[in-house]
Amino acid sequence: MALSESVVRDCYAPGPPSETYTAAASVAFYQGSIVAIDTADGLLKLGAVSTTLKVLGVSAREYDTTGVAAEDRLIPVDHGTFGDFESATGGGDDIAENDIKKPCYVVDDDTVALTDGGATRSLAGTIHGVTAEGRVIVQFEVVR
């Protein structure tokens, strides 16, 4: 389920230093949201079912871009390995401990799935671990 408030993600392995990206307009970014560059327009967006997203990591802060000029919509993104994200359920999308090191795919800004949903989802990263509660730890690859 998509985030409705900011969350502080556990960082299991830091990646390259945070970078800022120009965000899409009229989007509420919550700290800890899965974020990606949309190859269709080059703007930072929340994780969602789409094949045009290149996932970068998680939003480093909360920021609402509604009514904000493009030059002021710079959002810092943290790269690395973060948790704990929801696992999609049903349809073979549940992520379990035996799926570690497999790829996972974006469902929304807080949920990942084991499959690409019939070529409808973008790659989120690699499954780094699964908690006792079934939450997923994801290693995000920095896509340039």
Secondary structure, DSSP 4 states (H G I P E B T S, - for coil): ---SS--PPEEEEE-SPPEEEEBPSS-EEPTT-EEEEETTT--EEE--S-SSEEEEEEESS-EE-TT--GGG-EEEEE-EEEEEEEEP-STT----GGGTTSEEEEEETTEEESS-TTTTS-EEEEEEEE-TTS-EEEE-----
